[in-house]
Amino acid sequence: MVDLSVNIGNLKLKNPVLTASGTFGYGEEYADFVDLNRLGGFIVKGTTLNHREGNPYPRMVETPSGMLNAVGLQNKGVDYFINEIYPRIKDVDSQVIVNVSGACIEDYVQVCEKLAPLEKIEAVEINISCPNVKQGGMAFGTTCAGAESVTKAIREAYGKTMIVKLSPNVTDITEIARAVETAGADAVSLTNTFLGMAINVDTQRPYLSTITGGLSGACIRPIAVRMVWQVANAVKIPVVGLGGIMNGRDAVEFMLAGATAVQVGTANFVDPAVTVKIVDYIEDYMKRHGIESAKDLIGAMKK
């Protein structure tokens, strides 16, 4: 027997496999394809203080080895999650993590304060890639000051595990990671999507209503692995790796680079059962290589 469990701060995962926010709904949408109890955890779609309709259609387009999306955080707000969704998923034997987004610091804090009393929700993932309206549209995650300010405010109001999701659209992601670590983050997750765009040459118009969108999928994996390796060597808190993980080999690659756990995103659209297949692969990999604990995979890349 091998031990697949890992820890993210005080949060214990039965295995390192999580789902990425925005690609797995609230978990229940995938229950016909995946035994949710077998996952280390699942991260529900981005949750905001109030109802959001998201961006106008079209807001998704396929690209070579990936996809662009500009959904725009469509959700019915945190109260809807608490009253309607939480009662249906709270008994799943897997960690449930809520991805929190906001337009200003106060939004983030209020959402986390509302989630704090929920016994089953032991962690939040803070998305600091959303526009900060009070700073003229700048994203929190693109400056150390912005990232530190929102992390510090949430830390003062929220006592459970806080994972901060970093934007890759910066010059040096290690500086942002160190800033949120200093401000009290228990872990960081990276990378979020890369800014990209696609143009329909027949109509000579952008495919997305917003012109640009977030690029995800296998095409970004080498860049994401590099960033995970850099951040894992720059901070002392755990790193959750994501970005183009399509199978078990990809997941192990991220762990060797320094990830404590991984998130599977776009691959869920290709194969709804991919997450449990990745769990099985990691277990088999550990047995084949004589590795007793998944913790021994973290940062084990040989130079």
C-alpha positions in Angstrom: 0.0 0.0 0.0 1.1 3.5 -0.8 0.1 6.7 1.1 -1.5 9.2 -1.4 -2.4 11.8 1.2 -0.9 15.3 1.2 -1.4 18.5 3.3 -2.1 22.0 2.2 -1.7 24.0 5.4 -4.2 22.4 7.9 -6.1 20.9 5.0 -5.6 17.2 4.5 -6.3 15.7 1.1 -6.7 11.9 0.7 -4.8 12.3 -2.6 -3.2 15.2 -4.5 -5.9 15.4 -7.3 -8.2 18.4 -7.2 -10.4 19.9 -9.9 -9.9 23.4 -11.2 -12.6 26.0 -10.6 -14.8 26.8 -13.5 -14.4 23.4 -15.1 -16.3 21.1 -12.7 -19.4 23.1 -11.8 -20.3 22.4 -8.2 -19.2 18.8 -8.5 -22.6 17.3 -8.7 -22.7 17.9 -12.4 -20.0 15.3 -12.8 -21.4 12.7 -10.3 -22.6 10.4 -13.1 -19.1 10.1 -14.4 -16.8 10.5 -11.4 -17.0 9.1 -7.9 -16.5 12.4 -6.1 -15.5 10.5 -2.9 -12.3 9.3 -4.7 -11.0 12.8 -5.3 -8.6 14.7 -3.0 -11.1 17.5 -3.4 -13.0 19.6 -5.9 -13.0 23.4 -6.3 -16.4 24.8 -7.1 -17.0 27.5 -9.7 -16.0 31.1 -9.0 -18.3 32.5 -6.3 -18.9 36.2 -5.9 -20.9 38.3 -3.4 -23.7 39.0 -5.7 -25.3 37.3 -8.8 -23.3 37.7 -12.0 -24.5 37.0 -15.5 -21.0 36.8 -16.9 -19.9 38.1 -20.3 -22.1 38.1 -23.5 -21.8 35.2 -25.9 -19.8 33.9 -27.6 -17.4 33.4 -24.8 -15.6 30.1 -25.5 -13.6 29.0 -28.5 -11.4 26.0 -29.2 -7.7 26.6 -30.1 -4.9 24.2 -31.1 -4.2 22.0 -28.0 -6.4 24.3 -25.8 -9.3 26.7 -25.5 -10.0 30.3 -24.8 -12.8 31.3 -22.4 -14.3 34.6 -21.3 -17.2 33.3 -19.2 -16.8 36.2 -16.8 -17.5 34.5 -13.4 -21.2 33.7 -14.1 -22.7 32.5 -10.8 -25.7 33.2 -8.6 -23.8 34.6 -5.7 -22.5 33.3 -2.3 -26.0 33.2 -0.6 -27.3 30.9 -3.4 -24.3 28.6 -2.9 -24.9 28.5 0.9 -28.6 27.9 0.7 -29.0 25.8 -2.4 -25.7 24.1 -3.3 -23.9 23.5 0.0 -26.7 21.2 1.4 -26.4 18.9 -1.6 -22.6 18.5 -1.6 -21.7 18.8 2.1 -21.8 15.0 2.7 -19.3 14.1 -0.1 -16.3 12.4 1.4 -13.9 14.8 -0.3 -12.6 18.3 0.4 -14.9 21.0 -1.0 -13.1 24.2 -1.7 -14.8 27.4 -2.8 -13.1 29.7 -5.4 -13.8 33.3 -4.3 -13.7 36.3 -6.6 -14.6 40.0 -6.1 -14.4 43.4 -7.7 -13.0 45.0 -4.5 -11.4 43.9 -1.3 -14.6 44.3 0.6 -16.3 41.8 -1.7 -13.7 39.1 -1.1 -13.9 39.6 2.7 -17.6 39.4 2.9 -17.8 36.2 0.8 -15.2 34.5 3.0 -17.0 35.7 6.2 -20.2 34.1 4.9 -18.4 30.8 4.0 -16.5 30.6 7.3 -19.3 29.0 9.4 -19.8 26.2 6.9 -18.3 23.1 8.6 -17.7 21.2 5.4 -15.9 24.1 3.7 -12.4 24.0 5.2 -10.7 26.1 2.6 -11.1 28.8 0.0 -9.2 29.6 -3.1 -8.8 33.3 -3.7 -8.8 34.3 -7.3 -6.8 37.5 -7.6 -7.0 37.7 -11.4 -10.3 39.6 -11.4 -10.5 43.3 -12.3 -10.4 45.5 -9.2 -12.9 48.2 -10.0 -11.7 50.5 -7.2 -8.2 50.5 -8.7 -9.3 51.5 -12.2 -9.7 48.0 -13.6 -6.2 46.8 -12.5 -6.1 43.2 -11.5 -5.1 42.4 -7.9 -2.8 39.7 -9.1 -0.6 41.8 -11.3 1.1 43.8 -8.6 2.7 42.8 -5.3 0.8 45.6 -3.5 -2.5 44.5 -4.8 -2.0 40.9 -4.1 -0.7 41.5 -0.6 -3.6 43.9 0.3 -6.4 41.5 -0.6 -4.6 38.5 1.0 -4.0 40.4 4.2 -7.6 41.6 4.5 -9.0 38.1 4.0 -6.4 36.6 6.4 -7.7 39.0 9.1 -11.3 37.9 8.6 -10.9 34.2 7.7 -9.2 31.7 9.9 -9.4 28.5 7.7 -7.0 27.4 5.0 -6.6 30.1 2.3 -5.1 29.3 -1.1 -4.3 32.2 -3.3 -4.6 31.6 -7.1 -2.0 33.6 -9.0 -2.2 35.2 -12.4 0.6 34.2 -14.8 0.2 37.4 -16.7 3.0 39.1 -14.8 6.7 39.7 -15.3 7.9 37.7 -12.2 5.4 35.4 -10.6 7.7 34.6 -7.7 7.4 38.2 -6.5 3.7 37.9 -6.3 3.9 34.5 -4.6 6.3 35.9 -1.9 3.9 38.9 -1.4 0.9 36.7 -0.6 3.0 34.4 1.5 4.1 37.4 3.6 0.4 38.5 3.9 -0.7 35.2 5.3 -1.6 32.8 2.5 -1.4 29.1 3.5 -0.7 28.1 -0.1 -0.7 29.4 -3.7 -2.2 27.8 -6.8 -0.8 28.5 -10.3 -1.2 29.1 -13.0 -4.5 30.7 -13.9 -5.2 31.1 -17.7 -2.9 33.1 -20.0 -4.3 36.1 -21.8 -4.9 35.3 -25.5 -7.2 36.0 -28.4 -8.4 34.4 -31.7 -9.7 36.1 -34.8 -12.1 34.5 -37.4 -10.4 35.3 -40.7 -13.6 34.8 -42.6 -15.5 37.4 -40.7 -12.4 39.4 -39.7 -13.8 39.6 -36.2 -12.7 38.2 -32.9 -14.3 34.9 -31.9 -14.9 36.1 -28.3 -17.3 38.9 -27.4 -14.7 40.3 -25.1 -12.0 40.1 -27.8 -9.4 38.5 -25.4 -9.9 35.6 -23.1 -8.1 33.1 -20.9 -6.0 30.4 -22.7 -6.0 26.9 -21.0 -5.2 23.4 -22.1 -2.2 21.3 -23.0 -0.6 24.1 -24.9 0.2 26.0 -21.7 1.6 23.1 -19.6 5.4 23.7 -20.2 5.0 27.3 -19.1 2.9 26.4 -16.1 5.4 23.7 -15.0 8.2 26.2 -15.2 6.3 28.7 -13.1 5.4 26.1 -10.5 9.1 25.1 -10.3 10.1 28.7 -9.9 7.5 29.5 -7.2 8.1 26.2 -5.3 11.8 27.3 -4.9 10.8 30.8 -3.9 8.3 30.2 -1.1 7.9 27.9 1.9 4.2 27.4 1.6 2.7 24.6 -0.5 2.2 25.1 -4.2 -0.8 23.7 -6.1 0.0 23.2 -9.7 -2.3 23.5 -12.7 -2.2 24.4 -16.3 -2.7 21.8 -19.1 -2.8 18.6 -17.0 -4.4 16.1 -19.3 -3.3 12.8 -17.8 -1.5 11.1 -15.0 2.0 11.7 -16.4 1.3 15.4 -16.6 0.2 15.4 -12.9 3.4 13.6 -11.8 5.4 16.2 -13.8 3.9 19.0 -11.8 4.6 17.3 -8.5 8.2 16.6 -9.4 8.5 20.3 -10.2 7.4 21.1 -6.7 3.6 21.0 -6.6 2.0 19.5 -3.4 -1.2 18.9 -5.2 -2.6 19.4 -8.7 -5.8 20.8 -10.3 -7.3 19.3 -13.4 -9.3 21.7 -15.6 -9.7 21.7 -19.3 -9.2 17.9 -19.4 -12.6 17.5 -17.7 -14.3 18.7 -20.9 -12.4 16.1 -22.9 -12.9 13.2 -20.5 -15.3 13.7 -17.6 -13.7 10.7 -15.7 -10.1 11.9 -16.2 -9.6 12.9 -12.5 -10.1 9.4 -11.1 -7.9 8.0 -13.9 -5.1 10.4 -12.7 -5.5 9.3 -9.1 -5.1 5.7 -10.3 -2.0 6.6 -12.4 -0.3 8.4 -9.5 -0.9 5.3 -7.3 0.5 3.0 -9.9 3.4 5.2 -10.6 4.4 5.2 -6.9 4.2 1.5 -6.7 6.3 1.0 -9.8 9.0 3.4 -8.5 8.9 2.2 -4.9 7.6 5.5 -3.5 5.7 5.0 -0.3 4.3 8.5 0.2 3.0 11.0 -2.3 4.8 13.6 -0.2 8.1 12.1 -1.5 7.1 13.1 -5.0 7.0 16.8 -4.2 9.9 18.6 -5.7 11.7 15.3 -6.4 13.0 16.3 -9.8 16.6 15.2 -10.2 19.1 17.7 -11.6 
